[in-house]
């Protein structure tokens, strides 16, 4: 008979248990401990990668260390765009003790500091299951400090930067702007985004459930700061050009306007302004009309500004001389069944007179002495129909059809600027051939201290002859005496063209422009002005665009310390302005 254990004297609980069962239970418990110990050793020592990764997913975070975005500077080192600290406010809604009256009062203070309607602020914190929500991005530092001083559990801040644009509207289309993620969206900010942005650094940390950093893990990667970009723009010239353009657009009740100022020696863009514009520091309610950099993106028929190029081509080919007589009577000419008109019957003119009076009939007769291919070669050589090689987004090509498709009437109209299209920048660029001894020079938006090397298009002799004609066109008896400026000689060409509407032309909508240079014997700058749809009673380029040219030339040359080449007041005869278009 085997031994037994008496557990109790109660007859109900009295039981005799075999010894082997007790031993089995003890052995099973011991085996369980051995299995748990083996599992713990496997998890913690042998194969712990998976579990470490799971832990990191829950608590480890890689924090981006934002790089300081590079500045955009003008040619003299003046700041056009820079970054300033602008903390962003975020929250963990589930951690905010909103039932506490004291916390509620502080939350109302936060909404007030951020300038947010209370209902919008409360809506962001409504879902308590959220572990992260942006309250407001990029707030001013004083506001961020005031919010931090409230010490609200669940409200946190992240270090960020935002861009500031000191020149505001005047340089907006050149500089552009960034979005809330500090990525370039327009202008130089977009074109040079990679250089300006630099490279963000990183910091690997362990956080607790409240989002607080407990410890650093691994090495910290320092951010690489963005590079500064120095432009060719002169902020003083830019501001003055924008101001005078704006005044002209408003005074003439125009739809819009643009102005381009080029250094005739280096090819640098000293100014490029458009109106209407926008404030890059406050971009609420922006429209496409405000954002367009019209000087580069809008194309139009250049009108009479093409006549000097047509004449220069014929001079270069030896088909005419400045004194060649052109009979423009009776003020019209028929080509392939279509009639081309002048504004008046100018009668017999020399080639110089054709430019001075801006005769369409005279330009047509000169074009008839050349082939379509010869004209196309010259137009192409000065950049028409070619995409501008300038480091800026959105620069358009314009339109210049292959010469083989030209009909006689098209060759005639192209001689005075109808039937092709170009941007204001392209027109200003084409005139570098007249300001640079016949060589077309590249245009740049980056500062350059060395004279540009031109690609020969016309000989210096022809250029000198054309500059004399441009000077006559800006003087008494020409189409733009209002282009004259105090102390400096000028030369240039007006343009006035009906605006295209569908396949035809509007009878009462015009574009007016003026492109010229100064001083005329040794040009230092080229200025091109365009006024879109002037409706204040005047629409000729010589009346609405030439005065802007005059003001911009005078101020720019003074800023550049160019000595005056005239000692007397220019003779301006305002009522003599007439031109054909």
Order of alpha helices (4+ residues) and beta strands (2+ residues): alpha-alpha-beta-beta-beta-beta-alpha-alpha-beta-alpha-beta-beta-alpha-beta-beta-alpha-alpha-beta-beta-beta-alpha-beta-beta-alpha-alpha-alpha-beta-beta-beta-beta-alpha-alpha-alpha-alpha-alpha-alpha-beta-beta-alpha-beta-beta-beta-alpha-alpha
